[in-house]
């Protein structure tokens, strides 16, 4: 597969993982997952990680995977590439895994003394990727290994931080986020 095909496959395969955190921001609010509990004097996660946001993000990512299944043949023909389809478990794994990766990063941020919204370069850009890939591997291993080849994984690790910076900057400019990272 050529470089463009690798990048197209990477972006397509990660679509259900790219959407959940944005959906969580839009649907956020409600009861915090940590219930206000603390550890070592700081919140476990903080008010930004809510049950509603996590559920909305997971549903949005899973719904996107199912919609992408319907679009794959047409989009693939237009682009000239065979695009992967998502078994239900893969879609759920990518979406929920992205949310869990972000929640895990929040926990690490609190343990390192960072406040909600504080930058943590590297972790901020790849936390959801690691979570999504790990959970997808666990729940849909055959699909994962067929889809996420070494070149596709490298493309994800290169392209995702760039996309993260751009999309968060746009959300900040639109007033959807309090910080541009």
N, C-alpha and C positions, 0 to 999 in steps of 0.2 A: 504494500500500500504506500502511496506517495505521501509527502509531508502534509499536503492539504487534506487528503483523506484521513490521515491520522488526527489532525486537528478537528476536522468535522466530526469524526467518530467520538473524540474526547468530549467535545461540547455537547453533542447529542446525548451521549451516555450519562453525562453529569447533569443534564437539564433538571431531572427530578430532585437533585441535591442542591442546585443553585437557587431554586425558588422558595423553599421552606422558610428560611430566615427572613426573607422579605415579606412573606405572607404573615409571619409571626409579628413583625413590626406593625403591619396594617391592622391586624386583628388583636393585638396585644392588650394588655390590661388584665384585670381580674386578679385572682388569688395567686401569689407567688408560690412556686414549687417548694421552696424551702420553708414556707410558713413563717418566715421571720426568724428562724433558728440561726444561731451563731456558732462559730467554732473559733477559739482563740481570740475572741473579741470582735470578730468581723462576721458578717453575714455569710452563710454557706454559698449562696448564689446571688441574691439581691432581688430587688423588685422587678427587674427587667426579664426575668425568666419565669413565665407564668404557665399555668396549665392550659389556659385558653390559647395562648400563642403557640405552645408546643403542639396542641391538637390541630390548630388551624394550619400550621406549617406542614405537618405530616399529611393532612388531608389534601392540601394544595399540591404538594409534591407528588403524591400518589395519583391524584386526578390528572396532573400533567403527564405522568408516565402513561396512563391509559389513553389520553388524548393523542400523545405522540405515537402510540401504537397504530392508531387510525391514520395518522398523517405520514408515517414512515415510508410507505410505498411511493406516494406522490412526491414528497420532499426528496426522497432518495433519487427518484427519476430526474427531477429538476437539477439536483446537485451532481448527479452522475456517480453516486456512491450508494452502497447497500448499508442502510442504517439499522442498528440493532433495535429489536423490540424488547419490551420489558415484561417479563412474567410478573404477576401481581406481587409476589414476595420480593422481587428485585426492586420494584417501584417503592414499596413500603420500606424496604431496607435502606434505600438511598435517602428517602425523605426523612424517616425517623432517625436514621443514623446521622444525617446532617444536623438535626435538632440536638441529638445527644452529644455530638462533637462540640457544638456551641455551648451547651450546658456544662460540659466538662471543662471547656476553656474558661468559663465564668468562675467555676470552682477554683481553678488554678490561679486566676487573676486575684481572687479574694485572698487566697493563701499567700500570694506574693505581695500583699498590701496594696494592690491597685484598687481604685474605686470603680464604680460602674461607669462605663464609657471610656475609661483610661486605655490608651493605646498599649498594645503588646505585640510589636512587630513579629511577623512570622506566624505566631499563634492565631492572631486575628484573621489572617488570610487563609489559613489551611486547617483550622480546627474542624470545621464542618466537612471538609474533604476527607480527612482521616476517619471521622465518625461514619460518614456515608459509605466509604469504601469498606471499612471493617464490617459494618453490619450487613451490607450487601453480600460480602464474601461469606459470612456466617449463614445467612438465610437462603442464598441462591448461589452456591459455590460453582456449579457448572456454568451457569450464565455468566457469572463474574469472570471466571478464568477465560472464557471464550471472548468476552467483550473487552476486558481491561488488560490488553497485551502490554508488554514493557513500553513500546513506543507511545501507546495511548496514555499510560500512566505518567510518563515523562511530560507529554504535552499538557496533561491536567496540572501537573506541578508547576509548569512554566506559565500557562495561560491564566489559570485561576487567580493568582495574586494580582495580575493586571486587571482582570475583570472586576475583582473585588474592590480595588481602589477606584476604578471608574464608576461602578454602580453605587458605591457608598458616597462618593462625591456628589453624584446626581441626587441621591436621596437627601443628602445634607442641604444642597441648594434648594430643593423643593420643600424643605422644612419637615421632612419625614424622619430625620435623625438629628440628634443633638450634637454629633461630632462627625467629621468626615472620614472616619476609618471603620 
